Amino acid sequence: MSSLSNTADKSLQWKDSITTESSFVRRLLIGAATLHLTLFLLIPLTAIFAEALKHGLAGYFDSFANDDALAAIRLTLLAAGIAVPLNAVFGVAAAWAIAKFDFVGKQILISLIDMPLAVSPVISGLIYVLLFGAQGWLGPWLAEHEIKIIFALPGIVLATIFVTVPFVARELIPLMQTQGREEEEAALTLGASGWQMFTRVTLPNIKWSLLYGVILCNARAMGEFGAVSVVSGHIRGSTNTMPLHIEILYNEYNAVAAFSVASLLTLLALVTLIAKTVIERKAVSHNQRKSGLS
């Protein structure tokens, strides 16, 4: 018995030795992480707001008073307002199909969803120029019918949709695969219609991950630069989104106005981060309650 006890004690000591670190190592790791965040996150954020407020609050708000800045803000919100709901619907449909059914071409669909993560945003913008530009494949037909896509709102929306496609679907696919099909099959067996099954069984089970994906999708949509830059034409007051407007202001050495608009994007990012944190906590709490009930 004593030998078994000694072996158990040694095993526990060995386990502790590989799962715990000395106070020096912990402080070193915490210090390194804090230094990294300070250098690459806190200092740049502080610099943005410091430069934006360089001429006081009056100068800060004056940066948003001109028509070009207001048009850029409206266009950014409009593009995100169109792209995000469409990608949310597509993401739910794609995740439903991939997680709940087996069909030919399933891996191809998954690869297509992941494509925007592998392709440069600039390349995606050039693809739309090749398709819909004046010298593109469909350009002459579009010009003949007076339909404008490139250097107009439709092109900006298409580019935004392309770069934000994966976010909702990629949040939902693993979750729905883990949940399986049992609850939906049980609902159908009990006489529920397809819509009732979706709204009363599937949607409550995925709502937090869906909101999480929508938040990430919206953050990317508002901050997208590369793809939108290619298809926008940089027309002041018409096709410039907030990131493009910031670039123009900075290139014109109007640093205060550029950083003021950048600070608005930063504030939107902070709001997104807060919402993301809240939803993560809600999702964890929901999963814990569901595990407890089961």
C-alpha positions as CSV (number, residue, x, y, z in Angstrom):
1,M,0.0,0.0,0.0
2,S,2.8,2.4,0.8
3,S,4.4,1.8,-2.5
4,L,1.1,2.5,-4.3
5,S,0.7,5.7,-2.2
6,N,4.2,6.8,-3.1
7,T,3.6,6.1,-6.8
8,A,0.3,8.1,-6.6
9,D,2.1,11.0,-4.9
10,K,4.9,11.0,-7.5
11,S,2.3,11.0,-10.3
12,L,0.5,14.0,-8.8
13,Q,3.7,15.8,-8.3
14,W,4.7,15.1,-11.9
15,K,1.3,16.2,-13.1
16,D,1.6,19.5,-11.1
17,S,5.1,20.1,-12.5
18,I,3.8,20.1,-16.1
19,T,0.6,22.0,-15.6
20,T,1.9,24.8,-13.4
21,E,4.6,27.4,-13.8
22,S,6.7,29.3,-11.4
23,S,5.6,32.8,-10.4
24,F,8.5,34.2,-12.3
25,V,7.4,32.5,-15.6
26,R,3.8,33.6,-15.1
27,R,4.8,37.2,-14.5
28,L,7.1,37.1,-17.5
29,L,4.4,35.8,-19.8
30,I,1.8,38.3,-18.4
31,G,4.4,41.1,-18.8
32,A,5.2,40.0,-22.4
33,A,1.5,39.9,-23.3
34,T,0.8,43.3,-21.7
35,L,3.8,44.8,-23.5
36,H,2.7,43.4,-26.8
37,L,-0.9,44.8,-26.4
38,T,0.4,48.1,-25.3
39,L,2.8,48.5,-28.2
40,F,0.5,47.2,-31.0
41,L,-3.0,48.0,-29.7
42,L,-3.2,50.6,-26.9
43,I,-0.6,53.1,-28.2
44,P,-2.0,53.1,-31.7
45,L,-5.6,53.5,-30.4
46,T,-4.5,56.4,-28.1
47,A,-2.6,58.0,-31.1
48,I,-5.8,57.9,-33.2
49,F,-7.9,59.7,-30.7
50,A,-5.1,62.1,-29.7
51,E,-4.6,63.2,-33.3
52,A,-8.3,63.4,-33.9
53,L,-8.7,65.7,-30.9
54,K,-5.7,67.8,-31.8
55,H,-7.8,70.9,-32.5
56,G,-10.3,70.2,-29.8
57,L,-13.9,69.0,-30.0
58,A,-14.9,71.7,-32.4
59,G,-12.2,70.6,-34.9
60,Y,-13.2,67.0,-34.3
61,F,-16.9,67.5,-35.2
62,D,-16.0,69.8,-38.1
63,S,-14.4,66.8,-39.7
64,F,-17.8,65.2,-40.1
65,A,-19.7,68.4,-41.1
66,N,-18.7,68.3,-44.8
67,D,-20.8,66.5,-47.4
68,D,-18.0,64.1,-48.5
69,A,-17.6,62.7,-44.9
70,L,-21.3,62.3,-44.4
71,A,-21.7,60.6,-47.8
72,A,-18.9,58.2,-46.9
73,I,-20.5,57.3,-43.6
74,R,-23.9,56.8,-45.2
75,L,-22.4,54.6,-48.0
76,T,-20.5,52.5,-45.4
77,L,-23.7,51.9,-43.4
78,L,-25.7,51.2,-46.5
79,A,-23.3,48.7,-47.9
80,A,-23.0,46.9,-44.6
81,G,-26.8,47.1,-44.1
82,I,-27.3,45.2,-47.4
83,A,-24.4,42.8,-47.3
84,V,-24.8,41.6,-43.7
85,P,-28.4,40.4,-43.9
86,L,-27.8,38.7,-47.2
87,N,-24.8,36.9,-45.8
88,A,-26.8,36.0,-42.7
89,V,-29.5,34.3,-44.7
90,F,-26.9,32.6,-46.9
91,G,-24.9,31.5,-43.9
92,V,-27.9,29.9,-42.2
93,A,-28.9,28.2,-45.4
94,A,-25.4,26.9,-46.2
95,A,-24.8,25.7,-42.6
96,W,-28.2,24.0,-42.6
97,A,-27.4,22.2,-45.9
98,I,-23.9,21.2,-44.9
99,A,-24.7,20.1,-41.3
100,K,-28.0,18.4,-41.8
101,F,-27.7,16.7,-45.2
102,D,-25.3,14.6,-47.3
103,F,-25.1,15.6,-51.0
104,V,-22.8,15.5,-54.0
105,G,-20.6,18.6,-54.0
106,K,-20.6,19.2,-50.3
107,Q,-16.9,19.7,-50.1
108,I,-17.0,22.0,-53.0
109,L,-19.5,24.2,-51.3
110,I,-17.4,24.3,-48.2
111,S,-14.4,25.3,-50.3
112,L,-16.3,28.0,-52.0
113,I,-17.4,29.4,-48.6
114,D,-13.8,29.5,-47.5
115,M,-12.5,31.1,-50.8
116,P,-12.7,34.8,-49.7
117,L,-10.4,33.9,-46.8
118,A,-7.8,32.6,-49.2
119,V,-8.2,35.2,-52.1
120,S,-6.8,38.7,-51.7
121,P,-9.6,41.3,-51.5
122,V,-7.9,43.2,-54.3
123,I,-8.2,40.2,-56.6
124,S,-11.9,39.8,-55.7
125,G,-12.4,43.4,-56.7
126,L,-10.6,42.9,-60.0
127,I,-12.8,39.9,-60.7
128,Y,-15.9,42.2,-60.6
129,V,-14.1,44.7,-62.8
130,L,-13.4,41.9,-65.3
131,L,-17.1,40.8,-65.2
132,F,-18.9,44.1,-65.1
133,G,-16.4,46.8,-66.1
134,A,-16.7,48.8,-69.3
135,Q,-14.3,46.4,-71.0
136,G,-15.4,43.4,-69.1
137,W,-17.4,40.3,-70.2
138,L,-20.8,41.9,-69.4
139,G,-19.7,45.5,-69.7
140,P,-21.1,46.2,-73.2
141,W,-24.5,44.6,-72.4
142,L,-24.7,46.6,-69.1
143,A,-23.8,49.8,-70.9
144,E,-26.4,49.2,-73.5
145,H,-29.1,48.8,-70.9
146,E,-27.8,51.7,-68.8
147,I,-27.0,49.4,-65.8
148,K,-24.0,50.6,-63.8
149,I,-22.3,48.2,-61.4
150,I,-18.7,49.2,-61.3
151,F,-18.0,52.6,-59.8
152,A,-21.4,52.6,-58.2
153,L,-23.3,51.2,-55.2
154,P,-24.0,47.7,-56.7
155,G,-20.3,47.0,-57.2
156,I,-19.4,48.2,-53.7
157,V,-22.2,45.9,-52.2
158,L,-21.0,42.9,-54.3
159,A,-17.4,43.4,-53.2
160,T,-18.5,43.7,-49.6
161,I,-20.7,40.6,-49.8
162,F,-17.8,38.6,-51.3
163,V,-15.3,39.3,-48.6
164,T,-17.8,38.7,-45.8
165,V,-19.4,35.5,-47.1
166,P,-17.6,33.1,-44.7
167,F,-18.2,34.7,-41.3
168,V,-21.8,33.6,-40.5
169,A,-21.6,30.2,-42.2
170,R,-18.3,29.4,-40.6
171,E,-19.7,30.2,-37.1
172,L,-22.8,28.0,-37.6
173,I,-21.4,24.9,-39.5
174,P,-19.4,23.4,-36.6
175,L,-22.2,24.1,-34.1
176,M,-24.9,22.6,-36.2
177,Q,-22.8,19.6,-37.0
178,T,-22.3,19.0,-33.3
179,Q,-26.0,19.4,-32.5
180,G,-26.9,16.7,-35.1
181,R,-30.4,16.1,-36.5
182,E,-32.2,14.4,-33.6
183,E,-34.1,17.4,-32.4
184,E,-35.3,18.4,-35.8
185,E,-36.3,14.8,-36.6
186,A,-38.2,14.6,-33.4
187,A,-40.1,17.8,-34.1
188,L,-41.1,16.6,-37.6
189,T,-42.2,13.3,-36.1
190,L,-44.5,15.1,-33.7
191,G,-46.1,16.9,-36.6
192,A,-44.3,20.2,-36.8
193,S,-44.0,21.9,-40.2
194,G,-40.6,22.8,-41.7
195,W,-41.0,26.4,-40.7
196,Q,-42.1,25.5,-37.1
197,M,-39.2,23.2,-36.8
198,F,-36.8,25.9,-37.9
199,T,-38.2,28.7,-35.7
200,R,-38.9,26.7,-32.6
201,V,-36.0,24.2,-32.6
202,T,-33.2,25.1,-34.9
203,L,-33.1,28.9,-34.5
204,P,-33.1,29.0,-30.7
205,N,-30.2,26.5,-30.7
206,I,-28.1,28.6,-33.0
207,K,-29.2,32.2,-32.2
208,W,-26.0,33.2,-30.2
209,S,-23.6,31.8,-32.8
210,L,-25.7,33.5,-35.5
211,L,-25.5,36.8,-33.7
212,Y,-21.7,36.3,-33.2
213,G,-21.3,35.6,-36.9
214,V,-23.4,38.7,-37.9
215,I,-21.3,40.9,-35.6
216,L,-18.0,39.7,-37.2
217,C,-19.5,40.0,-40.7
218,N,-20.6,43.6,-39.9
219,A,-17.2,44.5,-38.6
220,R,-15.5,43.3,-41.7
221,A,-18.1,44.9,-44.0
222,M,-17.6,48.4,-42.5
223,G,-13.8,48.2,-42.5
224,E,-13.2,46.6,-45.9
225,F,-10.7,48.5,-48.0
226,G,-9.1,46.5,-50.8
227,A,-12.0,45.0,-52.7
228,V,-14.1,48.2,-52.3
229,S,-11.2,50.4,-53.4
230,V,-10.9,48.5,-56.8
231,V,-14.6,48.8,-57.7
232,S,-15.4,52.2,-56.2
233,G,-13.6,54.5,-58.5
234,H,-12.8,56.8,-55.5
235,I,-15.6,59.3,-56.5
236,R,-15.9,61.9,-53.7
237,G,-19.3,62.1,-52.2
238,S,-20.5,59.1,-54.2
239,T,-18.5,55.9,-54.0
240,N,-16.1,56.5,-51.2
241,T,-16.7,54.5,-48.1
242,M,-15.2,55.5,-44.7
243,P,-11.9,53.7,-45.2
244,L,-11.4,55.2,-48.7
245,H,-12.3,58.6,-47.4
246,I,-9.7,58.3,-44.7
247,E,-7.1,57.4,-47.3
248,I,-7.9,60.5,-49.4
249,L,-7.8,62.8,-46.4
250,Y,-4.5,61.4,-45.2
251,N,-3.0,61.7,-48.7
252,E,-4.0,65.3,-48.7
253,Y,-2.2,65.9,-45.4
254,N,-5.5,66.6,-43.6
255,A,-4.4,64.4,-40.7
256,V,-6.9,65.7,-38.2
257,A,-9.9,64.9,-40.4
258,A,-8.4,61.6,-41.4
259,F,-7.9,60.5,-37.8
260,S,-11.3,61.9,-36.8
261,V,-13.1,59.6,-39.3
262,A,-10.7,56.8,-38.3
263,S,-11.7,57.3,-34.7
264,L,-15.4,56.8,-35.7
265,L,-14.4,53.4,-37.3
266,T,-12.5,52.6,-34.1
267,L,-15.5,53.4,-31.9
268,L,-17.6,51.1,-34.1
269,A,-15.0,48.4,-33.7
270,L,-15.0,48.9,-29.9
271,V,-18.8,48.6,-29.9
272,T,-18.5,45.4,-32.0
273,L,-15.9,44.0,-29.5
274,I,-18.2,44.7,-26.5
275,A,-21.2,43.1,-28.3
276,K,-19.0,40.1,-29.2
277,T,-18.0,39.7,-25.6
278,V,-21.6,39.9,-24.3
279,I,-22.7,37.4,-26.9
280,E,-19.9,35.0,-26.1
281,R,-20.9,35.1,-22.4
282,K,-24.6,34.6,-23.3
283,A,-23.6,31.6,-25.5
284,V,-21.5,30.0,-22.7
285,S,-24.3,30.5,-20.2
286,H,-26.9,29.1,-22.6
287,N,-24.8,26.0,-23.3
288,Q,-24.2,25.5,-19.6
289,R,-27.9,25.7,-18.8
290,K,-28.7,23.3,-21.6
291,S,-26.1,20.9,-20.4
292,G,-27.5,21.1,-16.9
293,L,-31.0,20.3,-18.2
294,S,-29.8,17.4,-20.2
